[in-house]
Amino acid sequence: MSIVIVGGHDRMHCRYKEICKKYGCKCKVFTQCPGDFKNKIGSPNIMILFTGTVAHKMVTVAEARAKQTGADILLCHSSSAFALNDALSSYFSEKSPNSGKTGAFKRAQISDC
């Protein structure tokens, strides 16, 4: 499973990757907008947008790319390690076969972030 994180703080880059690795996921982190951002995103399964620390242009490009690739989008206002951990635990509990819910949600606002 692959995750793309858009937004956040530069100094948290390694911490974000550690948290994703804990969930068995590969991760790309974009805290700033690189050139050719649309093509660097790739085709992730999950896209997490830290809305409090991201440029509007990056959000627009990321959401368009998610629609093209069919990636789930998680919106989180805070860009802390706890918020990322909470977003992933909520996502995977929704997707688990024992939860009794059909997993396919496309865009979710994580309220506790």
C-alpha positions as CSV (number, residue, x, y, z in Angstrom):
1,M,0.0,0.0,0.0
2,S,1.3,3.4,-0.9
3,I,0.6,6.8,0.7
4,V,1.3,10.3,-0.4
5,I,1.4,13.0,2.2
6,V,0.8,16.6,1.0
7,G,1.7,19.4,3.4
8,G,3.2,19.2,6.8
9,H,6.5,20.5,8.2
10,D,9.9,19.9,6.7
11,R,11.4,18.8,10.0
12,M,8.7,16.1,10.3
13,H,9.5,14.4,7.0
14,C,11.3,11.4,8.5
15,R,8.8,11.0,11.3
16,Y,5.9,10.8,8.8
17,K,7.7,8.1,6.9
18,E,8.3,6.1,10.2
19,I,4.6,6.2,11.0
20,C,3.6,5.0,7.6
21,K,6.2,2.2,7.8
22,K,4.6,1.1,11.1
23,Y,1.4,0.5,9.1
24,G,3.3,-1.4,6.4
25,C,3.0,1.4,3.8
26,K,5.4,3.1,1.5
27,C,5.3,6.8,1.7
28,K,6.1,9.9,-0.3
29,V,6.1,13.3,1.5
30,F,5.7,16.6,-0.2
31,T,6.0,19.5,2.3
32,Q,6.7,22.0,-0.5
33,C,5.6,22.1,-4.2
34,P,8.3,20.6,-6.4
35,G,8.4,21.2,-10.1
36,D,6.1,18.8,-12.1
37,F,4.3,17.9,-8.8
38,K,1.4,16.3,-10.6
39,N,3.6,13.6,-12.1
40,K,5.7,13.1,-9.0
41,I,2.7,12.1,-7.0
42,G,2.4,8.8,-8.8
43,S,-0.6,6.4,-8.2
44,P,-1.0,6.1,-4.4
45,N,-3.7,4.2,-2.6
46,I,-4.2,6.9,0.0
47,M,-3.5,10.7,-0.2
48,I,-3.3,12.5,3.1
49,L,-3.7,16.3,2.9
50,F,-2.5,18.4,5.9
51,T,-4.8,21.3,5.1
52,G,-3.4,23.7,7.7
53,T,0.1,23.7,6.2
54,V,-0.3,23.3,2.5
55,A,-0.7,25.6,-0.4
56,H,-4.0,25.7,-2.2
57,K,-2.4,24.9,-5.5
58,M,-1.0,21.7,-4.1
59,V,-4.4,20.7,-2.7
60,T,-6.0,21.3,-6.1
61,V,-3.4,19.3,-8.0
62,A,-3.4,16.5,-5.4
63,E,-7.3,16.2,-5.5
64,A,-7.3,16.1,-9.3
65,R,-4.6,13.4,-9.3
66,A,-6.5,11.4,-6.7
67,K,-9.6,11.4,-8.9
68,Q,-7.5,10.2,-11.9
69,T,-6.0,7.3,-9.9
70,G,-8.9,6.5,-7.6
71,A,-6.9,7.2,-4.4
72,D,-8.7,7.7,-1.1
73,I,-8.2,11.2,0.3
74,L,-7.9,12.0,4.0
75,L,-8.1,15.6,5.1
76,C,-6.5,16.5,8.3
77,H,-6.1,20.1,9.6
78,S,-3.2,19.4,12.0
79,S,0.2,18.1,10.7
80,S,1.4,16.5,13.9
81,A,2.7,12.9,14.2
82,F,-0.2,12.1,16.4
83,A,-2.7,13.4,13.8
84,L,-1.1,11.3,11.1
85,N,-1.2,8.2,13.3
86,D,-4.8,8.9,14.2
87,A,-5.8,9.4,10.5
88,L,-4.1,6.1,9.5
89,S,-5.6,4.1,12.4
90,S,-9.1,5.5,11.5
91,Y,-8.6,4.6,7.9
92,F,-7.4,1.1,8.5
93,S,-10.1,0.4,11.1
94,E,-12.7,1.5,8.4
95,K,-11.1,-0.7,5.8
96,S,-10.8,-3.8,8.1
97,P,-13.0,-6.7,7.1
98,N,-14.1,-7.1,10.8
99,S,-15.5,-3.6,11.1
100,G,-18.8,-4.5,9.4
101,K,-18.6,-1.5,7.1
102,T,-17.9,-1.4,3.4
103,G,-14.5,0.2,3.1
104,A,-14.7,2.4,0.0
105,F,-14.8,5.9,1.2
106,K,-13.2,8.4,-1.2
107,R,-12.8,11.5,0.8
108,A,-12.9,11.7,4.6
109,Q,-12.4,14.5,7.0
110,I,-10.7,13.2,10.1
111,S,-12.4,15.2,12.8
112,D,-9.8,14.7,15.6
113,C,-6.8,15.8,13.6
